[in-house]
Amino acid sequence: MSRRETRGGYTTHAALLVVQVAFASQAVEGKLAMMPLAEGGEAVRPEALAMVRMLAAALFFQLFARATGQLVATSRRDHLGLVGLGILGIALNQALFLIGLQYTTAMAASLLGISIPVITAGLAVAFRQERPSLRTALGIVLAASGVVWLVGVRSVDRGAIIIAVNCVSYSAYIILSRGTIQRLGAVTVITWIFAWAALLFAPFGMPVLLATMGAFSPRAWMLLAYIVVVPTIVAYLFNAWALGRSSASLVTVYIYSQPVLTAILAWVQLGQSLSGKLLVSAAFIAAGVGVVATRRAEKAVPGSLTSGGRGPGG
């Protein structure tokens, strides 16, 4: 590998951009799939959409890990831990994101997603994986102010609240998965957490999927296929490849691009425009992420800023 590739050559930049476009489109295409028929959507239930995504991803990563020989042996104790990670990182993460997206805008969902590095830093302090610092506290306060402004005080955006909980769930996954990923490898962990998540979510998602899939239109199936292939499979694979060849600062720059990309897609496909409330929230959240991202590297939590700049539900 050349020095230029390590620091982020053209291929690395292209991969990071693809990841951000994939995650940004997830909110828009997911919203389009779940919107009522009268509003131009396909009325797909969030439980059904989450079930399809988990099942398809679980199958793909099982085949991919076995075909490439990257699936390492795991003990019963390992699987107990992977069950918990599957609940936090996949089942709760994806289900809460899609349920919240049903009640809020695609832009709000994407904007809340960039607060994940800040939430992760806060949880790292709470779990004593990182020492508290003034810079971390300031970043948390700034980002939290943006989230509160977006969620609302008098008129509460319940969808934004659900997605905020989703972000906390994924941040907890980042913190708790660190040791397991280092020991078993990223591919093995991703393979098994998708498998366990699909199995555990099946009692909730499968009945809804089976009861409604007969009414899915060809367009609905196309949207489901896109969400499975692009924001899930392609994004995870490109993300893993790019993270090994880029710095935390480069990844952070691309995190900031996700709400912009979502705003463009939401404007083109959904006819949604930016509001003053969103812009104010974006300023506070971006400032919080910036403060946390530039704290001393030796105090940073591995994964907190190199999780690929994913959006919630990624």
Secondary structure per residue as TSV (DSSP state, phi and psi in degrees):
chain	resnum	aa	ss	phi	psi
A	1	M	-	360.0	132.4
A	2	S	-	-79.4	161.2
A	3	R	H	-62.2	-36.6
A	4	R	H	-65.3	-41.1
A	5	E	H	-65.3	-37.6
A	6	T	H	-62.3	-38.3
A	7	R	H	-85.8	-3.1
A	8	G	H	109.2	75.6
A	9	G	-	-79.2	-170.4
A	10	Y	H	-60.6	-40.8
A	11	T	H	-66.4	-36.0
A	12	T	H	-66.9	-44.2
A	13	H	H	-61.0	-41.9
A	14	A	H	-63.0	-42.0
A	15	A	H	-64.6	-44.1
A	16	L	H	-63.8	-37.2
A	17	L	H	-66.6	-41.9
A	18	V	H	-60.3	-42.4
A	19	V	H	-60.0	-45.4
A	20	Q	H	-68.1	-39.2
A	21	V	H	-63.6	-40.7
A	22	A	H	-62.1	-48.9
A	23	F	H	-68.1	-36.1
A	24	A	H	-65.4	-40.3
A	25	S	H	-71.4	-21.8
A	26	Q	H	-57.4	-44.9
A	27	A	H	-66.2	-39.7
A	28	V	H	-73.3	-48.6
A	29	E	H	-68.2	-35.4
A	30	G	H	-64.9	-42.1
A	31	K	H	-62.4	-43.6
A	32	L	H	-62.3	-39.2
A	33	A	H	-67.0	-35.2
A	34	M	H	-93.7	-14.3
A	35	M	S	-60.0	149.5
A	36	P	-	-60.3	153.9
A	37	L	G	-58.0	-36.4
A	38	A	G	-65.6	-20.5
A	39	E	G	-102.7	9.5
A	40	G	T	93.5	7.0
A	41	G	S	-94.5	-166.0
A	42	E	-	-117.2	1.2
A	43	A	-	56.7	33.9
A	44	V	-	-77.3	130.7
A	45	R	-	-69.6	142.5
A	46	P	H	-60.6	-34.6
A	47	E	H	-63.3	-39.6
A	48	A	H	-67.8	-41.7
A	49	L	H	-64.4	-43.6
A	50	A	H	-64.0	-38.4
A	51	M	H	-65.4	-44.8
A	52	V	H	-60.6	-44.3
A	53	R	H	-64.5	-44.5
A	54	M	H	-66.0	-44.0
A	55	L	H	-63.3	-48.3
A	56	A	H	-64.5	-43.6
A	57	A	H	-66.8	-39.4
A	58	A	H	-60.4	-44.4
A	59	L	H	-65.2	-46.0
A	60	F	H	-60.8	-48.8
A	61	F	H	-70.4	-29.7
A	62	Q	H	-62.8	-47.3
A	63	L	H	-65.8	-43.1
A	64	F	H	-64.4	-46.3
A	65	A	H	-64.7	-39.4
A	66	R	H	-73.7	-39.6
A	67	A	H	-66.1	-33.2
A	68	T	T	-94.7	-0.5
A	69	G	T	68.7	26.6
A	70	Q	-	-101.3	3.4
A	71	L	-	-90.3	109.2
A	72	V	-	-89.5	159.2
A	73	A	-	-66.5	138.5
A	74	T	-	-128.2	142.9
A	75	S	-	-87.6	172.6
A	76	R	H	-62.0	-37.9
A	77	R	H	-64.8	-39.7
A	78	D	H	-58.6	-44.7
A	79	H	H	-65.9	-32.4
A	80	L	H	-62.4	-42.1
A	81	G	H	-67.4	-38.9
A	82	L	H	-66.2	-30.7
A	83	V	H	-61.4	-47.7
A	84	G	H	-62.3	-41.2
A	85	L	H	-67.2	-35.8
A	86	G	H	-64.6	-36.5
A	87	I	I	-66.8	-49.3
A	88	L	I	-70.7	-48.6
A	89	G	I	-84.2	-23.3
A	90	I	I	-122.0	-63.2
A	91	A	I	-60.6	-59.3
A	92	L	H	-65.6	-42.7
A	93	N	H	-56.2	-53.9
A	94	Q	H	-74.8	-40.5
A	95	A	H	-65.3	-46.3
A	96	L	H	-65.1	-38.3
A	97	F	H	-61.0	-48.2
A	98	L	H	-69.9	-37.9
A	99	I	H	-65.0	-43.5
A	100	G	H	-65.3	-40.1
A	101	L	H	-60.9	-30.2
A	102	Q	H	-63.0	-27.3
A	103	Y	H	-108.1	-5.0
A	104	T	S	-131.5	-176.2
A	105	T	-	-88.0	158.0
A	106	A	H	-62.4	-36.6
A	107	M	H	-66.3	-42.5
A	108	A	H	-63.2	-40.8
A	109	A	H	-62.7	-44.9
A	110	S	H	-66.2	-39.9
A	111	L	H	-63.8	-42.0
A	112	L	H	-63.8	-30.2
A	113	G	H	-62.9	-32.6
A	114	I	T	-75.7	-5.1
A	115	S	T	-82.4	-6.5
A	116	I	H	-57.3	-42.7
A	117	P	H	-58.8	-35.5
A	118	V	H	-71.6	-43.9
A	119	I	H	-61.2	-40.5
A	120	T	H	-62.2	-41.9
A	121	A	H	-62.8	-41.1
A	122	G	H	-63.8	-43.1
A	123	L	H	-67.3	-33.6
A	124	A	H	-61.9	-38.5
A	125	V	H	-67.7	-43.5
A	126	A	H	-62.7	-37.1
A	127	F	T	-88.7	6.0
A	128	R	T	62.2	30.9
A	129	Q	S	-92.4	-11.3
A	130	E	S	-145.3	141.6
A	131	R	-	-75.3	141.3
A	132	P	-	-65.0	147.0
A	133	S	-	-145.9	159.3
A	134	L	H	-62.8	-38.2
A	135	R	H	-65.0	-43.0
A	136	T	H	-63.4	-43.9
A	137	A	H	-62.7	-41.6
A	138	L	H	-64.2	-42.7
A	139	G	H	-61.7	-41.3
A	140	I	H	-64.2	-43.9
A	141	V	H	-62.2	-45.2
A	142	L	H	-63.0	-49.3
A	143	A	H	-64.9	-40.8
A	144	A	H	-63.3	-36.0
A	145	S	H	-62.7	-41.5
A	146	G	H	-65.1	-40.3
A	147	V	H	-65.0	-45.5
A	148	V	H	-61.9	-42.0
A	149	W	H	-62.9	-38.0
A	150	L	H	-72.2	-43.2
A	151	V	H	-65.6	-38.2
A	152	G	-	98.9	156.5
A	153	V	S	-113.3	-54.2
A	154	R	S	-81.5	-49.8
A	155	S	S	-107.5	100.8
A	156	V	-	-83.8	133.3
A	157	D	-	-88.9	97.8
A	158	R	H	-65.0	-31.6
A	159	G	H	-63.3	-41.5
A	160	A	H	-64.5	-36.5
A	161	I	H	-63.0	-45.2
A	162	I	H	-62.2	-41.3
A	163	I	H	-70.2	-32.4
A	164	A	H	-63.0	-40.3
A	165	V	H	-64.5	-38.7
A	166	N	H	-58.2	-41.9
A	167	C	H	-64.1	-39.0
A	168	V	H	-64.8	-41.3
A	169	S	H	-60.4	-45.2
A	170	Y	H	-69.8	-36.4
A	171	S	H	-63.4	-40.4
A	172	A	H	-62.8	-37.7
A	173	Y	H	-61.3	-44.0
A	174	I	H	-58.4	-45.3
A	175	I	H	-66.5	-48.6
A	176	L	H	-77.0	-20.5
A	177	S	H	-86.8	-9.9
A	178	R	H	-53.6	-53.6
A	179	G	H	-65.4	-39.0
A	180	T	H	-65.6	-42.0
A	181	I	H	-65.4	-40.6
A	182	Q	H	-64.2	-33.6
A	183	R	H	-84.5	-41.0
A	184	L	H	-102.3	-20.4
A	185	G	-	96.4	150.0
A	186	A	H	-64.6	-41.2
A	187	V	H	-64.7	-44.1
A	188	T	H	-62.7	-43.1
A	189	V	H	-64.9	-48.5
A	190	I	H	-59.6	-42.1
A	191	T	H	-59.8	-48.3
A	192	W	H	-78.4	-32.8
A	193	I	H	-70.2	-32.7
A	194	F	H	-67.4	-40.6
A	195	A	H	-63.3	-47.5
A	196	W	H	-67.1	-38.2
A	197	A	H	-63.4	-44.5
A	198	A	H	-61.6	-41.3
A	199	L	H	-66.7	-44.7
A	200	L	H	-74.0	-29.0
A	201	F	H	-84.2	-16.4
A	202	A	H	-53.0	-42.1
A	203	P	H	-60.9	-24.6
A	204	F	H	-94.5	-40.8
A	205	G	H	-90.9	-34.7
A	206	M	H	-64.4	-44.6
A	207	P	H	-58.4	-39.1
A	208	V	H	-68.3	-42.7
A	209	L	H	-62.3	-47.1
A	210	L	H	-65.8	-33.3
A	211	A	H	-77.3	-22.6
A	212	T	H	-113.9	-18.0
A	213	M	G	-65.0	-24.2
A	214	G	G	-63.7	-23.0
A	215	A	G	-96.3	0.5
A	216	F	-	-67.3	134.2
A	217	S	-	-84.0	166.6
A	218	P	H	-55.6	-36.7
A	219	R	H	-65.3	-38.8
A	220	A	H	-62.5	-43.6
A	221	W	H	-64.6	-35.8
A	222	M	H	-64.8	-41.6
A	223	L	H	-65.5	-42.3
A	224	L	H	-61.8	-43.2
A	225	A	H	-62.8	-41.7
A	226	Y	H	-61.3	-46.4
A	227	I	H	-64.0	-35.5
A	228	V	H	-70.2	-46.6
A	229	V	I	-77.0	-50.9
A	230	V	I	-82.7	-62.8
A	231	P	I	-71.6	-10.9
A	232	T	I	-107.2	-72.9
A	233	I	I	-68.4	-54.6
A	234	V	I	-62.1	-44.9
A	235	A	H	-62.6	-44.2
A	236	Y	H	-64.2	-43.9
A	237	L	H	-68.6	-46.9
A	238	F	H	-63.9	-37.5
A	239	N	H	-61.4	-49.1
A	240	A	H	-61.7	-40.1
A	241	W	H	-67.0	-44.8
A	242	A	H	-71.2	-34.2
A	243	L	H	-65.6	-27.2
A	244	G	T	-78.1	-5.4
A	245	R	T	-126.6	12.7
A	246	S	S	-138.4	161.0
A	247	S	-	-91.5	163.9
A	248	A	H	-60.7	-37.4
A	249	S	H	-66.2	-37.3
A	250	L	H	-67.3	-42.9
A	251	V	H	-61.3	-40.1
A	252	T	H	-61.2	-39.1
A	253	V	H	-58.9	-42.3
A	254	Y	H	-71.8	-27.5
A	255	I	H	-57.9	-42.3
A	256	Y	H	-63.9	-23.9
A	257	S	H	-76.7	-18.7
A	258	Q	H	-62.6	-48.5
A	259	P	H	-62.4	-32.9
A	260	V	H	-64.6	-46.0
A	261	L	H	-63.9	-40.8
A	262	T	H	-63.3	-41.5
A	263	A	H	-61.2	-40.9
A	264	I	H	-65.3	-47.2
A	265	L	H	-64.9	-39.6
A	266	A	H	-66.7	-35.7
A	267	W	H	-67.8	-43.1
A	268	V	H	-71.5	-46.3
A	269	Q	H	-92.1	-32.6
A	270	L	H	-111.6	-8.1
A	271	G	-	70.9	22.3
A	272	Q	-	-92.2	138.5
A	273	S	-	-115.5	162.1
A	274	L	-	-71.5	140.9
A	275	S	-	-107.2	163.3
A	276	G	H	-61.3	-36.1
A	277	K	H	-61.9	-43.5
A	278	L	H	-64.6	-40.8
A	279	L	H	-65.1	-41.7
A	280	V	H	-64.0	-46.1
A	281	S	H	-60.8	-42.9
A	282	A	H	-60.3	-40.8
A	283	A	H	-62.8	-44.6
A	284	F	H	-68.6	-44.7
A	285	I	H	-65.5	-43.6
A	286	A	H	-62.9	-38.5
A	287	A	H	-64.7	-41.9
A	288	G	H	-62.9	-43.6
A	289	V	H	-63.1	-41.9
A	290	G	H	-62.1	-42.0
A	291	V	H	-64.7	-45.6
A	292	V	H	-68.7	-38.4
A	293	A	H	-65.6	-26.8
A	294	T	T	-100.9	11.2
A	295	R	S	-71.9	170.1
A	296	R	-	-58.7	131.9
A	297	A	G	-59.1	-35.2
A	298	E	G	-71.1	-13.5
A	299	K	G	-98.1	-6.4
A	300	A	S	-73.1	148.4
A	301	V	-	-87.1	123.4
A	302	P	T	-55.8	126.3
A	303	G	T	102.5	-23.9
A	304	S	T	-69.2	-34.6
A	305	L	S	-118.3	1.9
A	306	T	-	-117.8	27.7
A	307	S	S	-84.0	14.3
A	308	G	T	87.7	7.6
A	309	G	T	62.9	33.6
A	310	R	-	-65.1	156.0
A	311	G	-	-90.1	168.2
A	312	P	T	-59.5	144.6
A	313	G	T	84.1	3.7
A	314	G	-	-84.3	360.0
